[in-house]
Amino acid sequence: MLRMAARTSANTPTGTPQPGRRERKKIQTRQAIRRAAYRLFEEQGYDATPVDQIAAAADVSPSTVFRYFPAKEDIVLTDEYDAVLENGIRARPAGEPVIESVRQVSIEALRAMAAEQRGELVQRLRLIREVPAVRGRTAEHTARDAAMLTAVLAERSGRPADDLELRVISDVILAALQEALLHWGESSRTTDPEASVHRALDVLERGLTL
């Protein structure tokens, strides 16, 4: 879910190698498809917008859309910034508490977003809340994120990748970030996403006490 904050950035995340010409072209195509899809979703609704209409609006073929996004839900949930959480945590000091590492990576991603990009994130969050198909696909992406985070934490701690405690920690952290962003999306005109992330991670840091 942290990736949702970084996905909307038009710039390459800090510390990530600059893409080559061919990769930049792919990024531009993905972005064109997403922009067209979001515009149509806003105008006529998610369910009323077929993929062939998105393709026409982006000036690509339906097969091109599916080459970049295997399912329509993935237009909302997938893009070239998927590795931002993994790369960000790997770049943090090895001895830093994991909550602090995630906090710093999350806040850095949010601060890199412009106002227009935050507006796109709000739309993405609304689709997750309101469209069952997108919400269901989100669970698959979150499971993949959890496996990735568990692997990174295993490297940092020297524990096996299937360690139960690492899996629990990964799941809880990602759930906290997801709820922080959803909470902000529901009240984005009056709250700061950074404040929501801090508040959610503070709950974990103090040990889930009320």
C-alpha positions in Angstrom: 0.0 0.0 0.0 2.9 2.3 0.5 3.5 1.8 -3.3 0.2 3.7 -3.8 1.9 6.8 -2.5 4.9 6.5 -4.7 3.1 5.3 -7.8 1.6 8.7 -8.6 5.0 10.4 -8.8 6.1 11.3 -12.3 9.7 11.1 -11.2 11.9 8.2 -10.5 12.2 7.5 -6.8 15.4 8.6 -5.0 18.1 6.1 -5.3 16.6 4.2 -8.2 18.7 4.0 -11.4 17.4 6.2 -14.2 15.5 4.1 -16.9 16.8 3.8 -20.4 15.0 5.0 -23.5 13.1 1.8 -24.1 11.9 1.7 -20.4 11.0 5.4 -20.5 8.7 4.6 -23.5 7.1 1.8 -21.6 6.5 4.1 -18.6 5.0 6.8 -20.9 2.6 4.2 -22.3 1.6 2.9 -18.9 1.0 6.5 -17.7 -1.1 7.3 -20.8 -3.3 4.2 -20.2 -3.7 5.1 -16.5 -4.5 8.8 -17.2 -7.1 7.7 -19.8 -8.6 5.1 -17.5 -8.9 7.5 -14.5 -10.5 10.2 -16.7 -13.1 7.7 -17.9 -13.7 6.2 -14.5 -14.4 9.7 -13.2 -16.7 10.5 -16.0 -18.8 7.3 -16.3 -17.8 5.0 -13.5 -15.4 2.1 -13.2 -17.9 -0.7 -14.1 -19.2 1.2 -17.1 -15.8 1.7 -18.6 -14.6 -1.3 -20.8 -10.9 -1.9 -21.6 -11.4 -1.2 -25.3 -12.7 2.3 -24.5 -9.6 2.9 -22.3 -7.4 1.7 -25.1 -9.0 4.0 -27.6 -8.7 7.0 -25.2 -5.0 6.2 -24.7 -4.5 5.7 -28.5 -3.3 2.1 -28.0 -4.8 -1.3 -28.8 -6.7 -3.4 -26.2 -3.9 -6.0 -26.4 -1.4 -3.3 -25.4 -3.5 -2.5 -22.4 -3.5 -6.1 -21.3 0.2 -6.4 -22.0 0.9 -3.8 -19.4 -2.0 -4.6 -17.1 -3.2 -8.2 -17.0 -6.6 -7.1 -15.6 -8.5 -3.9 -15.6 -8.1 -3.7 -11.8 -4.3 -3.6 -12.3 -4.6 -0.3 -14.0 -5.5 1.1 -10.6 -3.1 -1.1 -8.6 0.1 -1.6 -10.6 2.8 0.5 -12.1 6.6 1.1 -12.5 7.1 2.2 -8.9 6.2 -1.1 -7.3 9.7 -1.5 -5.9 9.8 1.7 -3.9 9.1 0.1 -0.5 11.7 -2.7 -1.1 14.4 -0.3 -2.3 13.6 2.2 0.3 14.0 -0.2 3.2 17.1 -1.7 1.8 18.6 1.7 1.7 17.9 2.4 5.4 20.5 1.6 8.1 20.6 -2.1 8.9 20.3 -1.6 12.6 17.4 0.8 12.4 14.1 -0.5 13.9 11.8 -1.7 11.1 8.9 0.7 12.1 11.3 3.6 11.8 12.6 2.4 8.4 9.0 2.1 7.1 8.1 5.5 8.5 11.0 7.3 6.8 10.4 5.6 3.5 6.6 6.3 3.6 7.1 10.0 4.5 9.7 10.5 1.9 7.3 9.0 -0.8 4.5 11.3 0.4 6.6 14.4 0.4 7.7 13.7 -3.2 4.1 13.9 -4.4 2.7 17.1 -6.0 -0.9 18.2 -5.3 -2.1 16.8 -8.6 -0.5 13.5 -7.8 -2.2 13.4 -4.4 -5.5 14.0 -6.2 -4.9 10.9 -8.3 -4.1 8.9 -5.1 -7.4 10.0 -3.6 -9.2 8.7 -6.7 -7.3 5.4 -6.5 -8.2 5.0 -2.8 -11.9 5.8 -3.6 -11.9 3.0 -6.2 -10.4 0.6 -3.7 -13.2 1.4 -1.3 -16.1 1.5 -3.7 -15.4 -1.2 -6.4 -15.5 -4.8 -5.1 -13.3 -6.1 -8.0 -10.6 -3.6 -7.2 -10.8 -4.2 -3.5 -10.5 -8.0 -4.1 -7.5 -7.5 -6.4 -5.9 -5.3 -3.7 -5.7 -8.3 -1.4 -3.6 -10.2 -4.0 -1.2 -7.2 -4.3 -1.0 -6.9 -0.5 -0.1 -10.5 -0.2 2.7 -10.0 -2.7 3.9 -6.9 -0.8 3.9 -8.9 2.5 6.1 -11.6 1.0 8.5 -9.0 -0.3 8.7 -7.2 3.0 9.2 -10.5 4.9 12.1 -11.3 2.6 13.7 -7.9 3.2 13.3 -8.2 6.9 14.7 -11.8 6.8 17.9 -10.4 5.2 18.2 -7.6 7.8 17.6 -9.9 10.8 19.3 -13.1 9.6 16.1 -15.1 10.2 14.6 -17.6 7.7 12.2 -16.1 5.1 9.4 -18.3 6.4 9.8 -17.1 10.0 6.3 -16.6 11.6 7.2 -13.5 13.5 8.5 -11.8 10.4 5.3 -12.7 8.5 3.2 -11.2 11.3 5.3 -8.0 11.4 5.1 -7.6 7.7 1.3 -8.1 7.6 0.7 -5.7 10.5 2.9 -3.0 9.0 1.2 -3.2 5.6 -2.2 -3.2 7.2 -1.3 -0.1 9.2 -0.1 1.8 6.1 -3.2 0.7 4.2 -5.5 2.0 6.9 -3.5 5.2 7.2 -3.9 6.0 3.5 -7.6 5.0 3.4 -8.3 7.2 6.4 -6.6 10.1 4.7 -8.4 9.4 1.5 -11.8 9.5 3.3 -11.0 13.0 4.8 -8.3 14.3 2.4 -9.6 17.9 2.5 -9.0 18.2 6.2 -6.1 15.8 7.1 -2.4 15.4 6.2 -1.4 12.0 4.8 1.9 12.2 6.7 0.0 12.7 9.9 -2.1 9.6 9.2 1.0 7.5 8.5 2.7 8.8 11.7 -0.4 8.0 13.8 -0.8 4.5 12.4 2.8 3.6 12.9 2.8 5.1 16.4 0.1 2.6 17.3 2.5 -0.2 16.3 5.5 1.3 18.0 3.8 1.6 21.3 2.6 -2.0 21.2 -1.0 -1.9 20.0 -2.2 -0.4 23.3 -5.1 2.0 23.5 
